[in-house]
Amino acid sequence: MTEAAGLTRFNELNKPALLRILMEVCQSPTWRNDIADHRPYADMRALLASSDAFLKGVTDIEIVESVINHPRIGSKNAGPRSTLEQSRFADTIDESTFEEFATLNQRYEDKFGYLFLVAAEGRTADELLDALQERLKNEPEVERKVMHGELAKINRLRLQKLVTEEILDTTFAPLSV
């Protein structure tokens, strides 16, 4: 599906259908409603800007909601969307690397109180381990800003893919009265 056709379909979906689809992008109910309520979008840039604008004012509670069902980076059971994003390394890492991810993820969660989130698509396991180790050095205020930026990147990538996937065209009914 072309971006223009996908965006038209995105704008036409009934709200409950769109909210279900948007769960694959971000778990935050407030974000999903905000995206759905600001339709129609003239172009992809407007859709992405709407997502970014919401995330600039996001609260800590909304961050937790946004990442609550994200799998841990480097986990064996990442789920379909995250598995695709982590595919560059997920099938090739050994058991000791899984254990290292698990240990570092737990240290991160203990320090910051939420899940380590990083835009993983196209990155290697070593790059992601390095990012996790570096971010563990951050102060909480700094890390919160980094985390917001990573969530924005992930949402942008997922929205762009969503608009061009056939699911928008084949699964749900258009807007109806």
Buried (B, 14 or more C-beta within 10 A) or exposed (E): BEEEEBBBBBBBBBEEBBBEBBEBBBBBBBBBBBBBEBBEBEEBEBBBBBBBEBBEEBEEEBBBBBBEEBBBBBBEEBBEBBBBBBBBBBEEBEEEBBEBBBEBBEBBEEBBEBBBBBBBBEBEBEBBBEBBEEBBEBEEEEBBEBBBBBBBBBBBBBBBBBBBBEBBEEEBEEBEE
